[in-house]
Amino acid sequence: MKEKLIKGHPHIKINYERLDSSDLIKKSQNYYELMNKRRSIREFSDQSIPKEVIENIVQTASTAPSGAHKQPWTFCIISNSDIKKKIRDAAEKEEYESYKNRMSDQWLKDLEPIGTDWEKPFLETVPYIIVVFKKIYDEEEGQKKTNYYVNESVGIACGFLISAIHNAGLATLTHTPSPMNFLSEILERPKNERPYLLLPVGYPADECYVPKLDRKPLEKIAKFF
C-alpha cells in the first residue's frame, strides 16, 4: 500500500474506482429506489436477528465522517428483555407527559396523520434497541479531550446507521422521547455522554401499516445554481 507523509503524518493512497457516467447514474438510481422504500414503522415483529447483522450495521455507522476524526459516539445495543422493559416504562412516562402537557395544539394536529401516541409497545417487542450517545468530550488519563462538531458528526453517523438498517432488510424508527436522561441512568453511561437517538431495530410485523404520505419532489427540496 502506497504511503506518504503529510505534515509529518502517514497517509495512504485512496483505493478508488472511477466509474463512467452510465454506471454512476445506474448506481445512484438503484440506491435512491432502495432508500425510497424506507418507512418509519411502529409495529414490529419479535423475530430474532443474527447478532452479526447488528454488529455490521453499527460498524457501518462508525464509518461516518467526524470532526477531526474524533468519532464522538457510543452505540448501546440492547437485547436484554428486562432492560427493554425499563426503557419502555421510562419512555412512556415522558411521552405521556409530552402528549398531555408539553406539546402544542398545532404539534398534536401535525402528528394526527402519523397516528402516533404516547404508548410505545415496540420497545419491548423488537429484538434490538440501539441507543446512540454523543460524547461531549473524551477523557484520557483523567484529562478532558475536546471533541469537535459533535452534533453534526453524530447526526451523520445516525444517517449512516438508518441507511445500513434499511439496506440489511430491516426496519427502524427514530425515537426521541424528551427528555432522554433516563437512558443515561438505565444504561449507566458516563457523564461525558448524552443520549442522542433511540432506534428500535427489527422486522415489520405481519400486519404493519404506515401513513399514506408522499415525499416532496426534487423541485421542492433542491435548488441548482
N, C-alpha and C positions, 0 to 999 in steps of 0.2 A: 504494500500500500504506500503510495507516494505521499511524502510529508514535506512540510517546510515550516520554518519558524516565522511567525509574525509577531512583532513586538516581544520577542523572546519566548513565545509560547508555541507549542507544536500545533499545526493544523494539518488536516488530511484532505486529499483531493476528493471532491464530492463524486459519489457514484450516481451518475445521472444519464438517463437515456432520452435523447431528444426525439420526440415523436413528430410525424408530419401532420399537416393540418387536418386531414381526414380522420386520423386516429385521435387527435385532440378533440375534435367535435364529437366523435363516437363515444369516447370515454366520458367526456363531460355530460353528454346527453344521458348515457346509461346511469351515471351516478345521480343526476337530477331525478330521473324517473324512479330510482330506488328510494331516494330520500323523500320524494313527494308522496310516497305511500305511508310515510311515518305518521302515526297518530298518537296523541297522548291518551292513555286509557286509564280507567279506574275500576275495571273488572278483570281480575287476574285469576289464572289457574294456579293451583298449588303444585303442579307438576314439577318435579325436580329438574335441575340443570347441572351438568357437569361443572365442578369447581374450576376446571381448567378454562372453560369458556369465560367465566368471570375474571379469572387471572389475566387472560388475553385482552379482555375489554379494558381492564384497568391499566394494563401496560400500554395499550394504545392511547389512552387518555394522557399518560405520562410522557408521550412524545410531543405534546403541545409545546409551543414556544413560551418562554417566560422571561421576565425582566432579569437581565444579567445571568440567565440560566440558573436562577436560584431554585426553581421548581418548588414554589411555596405552597405545597398541597399535601394533604394526607387523605387517603381513601379508606374509610372504615367500612368493612364488608360484614354484614350481619346475617347469619342464617339461624342463630340460636332462637328458639321459639319464645323463651322467657324474655329475652331482651327485646324481641319484636313486639311482644305484648306491652312491655313498659313504654316503648316508643309510641305505640298506638294510643295508649291511655293518656300520655302526656301531650301528644299532638292533638288529640280530640279535645282535651281540656282547653288548649289555646285556641283551637279552631272554633269551638263553641262560643267562646268569649268574643272572637272576631266577628262571627256571623251575627251575634246578638247585640253587640255593643260597639264594636270598633269600626266596622265597615259603613261607609256612607250609603244612602239610599241609591245613589247613582251606581256605585260599585256593585251593590247587590243586583240591581237591574241589569247591568252589563254581564253579570255571571249567569243570569237566567237561561240563556241559550246553551250554556255549557252543561247545566244540570247538576252542578256540584253542590255539596253542602258540608257541614262540619264533621260528618261521620266518615271515617277512613278505615273500613274493614280490610282493605287491600294490604295494609301494613302488616297484618298477621298472615294473610293468605299467601303472599309471594314467597318464593323460596329464598330470595335475597333482597336485602336493602343495602344500597350504597349511600353512605353519608360522606359528603365531601367537606373537608375542613380547610380553611385558608390559614396559612401560617403567617401571622403578622410579622414575626421575626423568628430567626433561628437562634439557638443557643449552642455555643461551643466552649467547653471548659469554663462554664459559668458566665460567659460573656455574651451579650446580645449582639447578633449579627443582622444588619439591615437586609430586608427583602424589598424588592422594587416592583412597582406596578402589580401589587398583589391581587387586587380585584380583577384587573384585566387578565392577568395570567391564569388565575383560577377559572374565570369565566370561559376563556378559550379552551382550557382543559375539559371543562364540563361539556362544551360543544363537541369536542372530540369523543368524549365518553358517550354521549347520546347517539352520535353517529355510529359508533362502534357497536352499541347495543342493537340498534336497528339493523345494521349490516349483518350481525350474527343471527338474525331471525327472531329476535326477542322484542319486547315492548317495555316502555317505561313511562313515567310521569314526572314532571318537575314539580316537586312538592316543597313548599317553603312555609311551614307553619311559623307564625311570627307572634312573639319572639321564639327563638330556637335554642335558647340557653340550656334547656333541658337535655338536649343531645350531648352537650359537653359533660353534663353531670352523669347521665346514664352510661356513656361510653368512657368516662373518666379520662378526658383529654386534658393535656397540659394547658397552662394559662396562655401560652403563645398561639394557641389555635382557636379559631372561631368557626362555628357551623356556617356553611355557605349554601348547601343544597342537599336535599334528600331525594333519592331516586329508587323507587321500588323496581325490581327487575324480574321479569318472568314472561311466561306465555300469556296471551289474552285468554280469558275464559271462553268456553264454547259459546255462551250467549253473551257476547260483548258488543255493546253498541256505543257509537261515538256521535257527537253532534254533526249534523249535516251542514258543514261550513265550507266556504271557499277561501282559498288563499288569494292575496292580492296579486294581480298580473304584473308582469315585468315593468310595464309603463307606469305603474303606480308606486313602485319601490326603487326604481333606478333612474338616474339622470346621466346621460353620456355627454361629455364635453369635448 
